Amino acid sequence: MTRDADTIVGSMDYMFVSSYLERIGDYVTNICEWIVYLKTGKLLELNSNASEDEF
């Protein structure tokens, strides 16, 4: 690990970018849920994780 310190720093950057992209996706989903609510008046969960819990 001490020999490849640059690799570790670069890998951490990729991890941060992936978490930022996930957060952006969550924000986009929330905006889309608001749009559906404003157009239809119905609360709709677009990012349902129910299918992941069926293992």
C-alpha positions in Angstrom: 0.0 0.0 0.0 2.8 2.4 0.8 4.4 1.7 -2.6 1.3 2.7 -4.6 0.1 5.7 -2.7 -0.9 7.4 -6.0 -3.1 4.5 -6.9 -4.9 4.7 -3.6 -5.5 8.4 -4.0 -6.8 7.9 -7.6 -9.1 5.1 -6.4 -10.6 7.3 -3.7 -11.4 9.9 -6.3 -13.3 7.3 -8.3 -15.2 6.3 -5.2 -16.2 9.9 -4.5 -17.3 10.4 -8.1 -19.5 7.3 -7.9 -21.1 8.5 -4.7 -21.7 12.0 -6.3 -23.3 10.4 -9.3 -25.6 8.3 -7.1 -26.6 11.4 -5.3 -27.3 13.2 -8.6 -29.5 10.3 -9.6 -31.4 10.5 -6.4 -32.0 14.2 -7.0 -33.3 13.6 -10.5 -35.6 10.9 -9.2 -37.0 13.3 -6.6 -37.6 16.0 -9.3 -39.4 13.5 -11.5 -41.6 12.4 -8.6 -42.5 16.1 -8.1 -43.4 16.5 -11.8 -45.6 13.4 -11.7 -47.3 14.7 -8.5 -47.9 18.2 -10.1 -49.4 16.7 -13.3 -51.5 13.9 -11.8 -51.9 14.7 -8.1 -50.7 11.2 -7.1 -47.7 10.4 -5.0 -45.6 7.9 -6.9 -42.5 6.2 -5.7 -40.3 6.0 -8.8 -37.2 4.6 -7.0 -38.7 1.6 -5.3 -36.3 -1.0 -4.0 -39.0 -3.6 -3.4 -37.6 -5.8 -6.1 -34.2 -5.9 -4.5 -35.7 -7.2 -1.2 -37.2 -10.3 -2.8 -34.0 -12.5 -2.7 
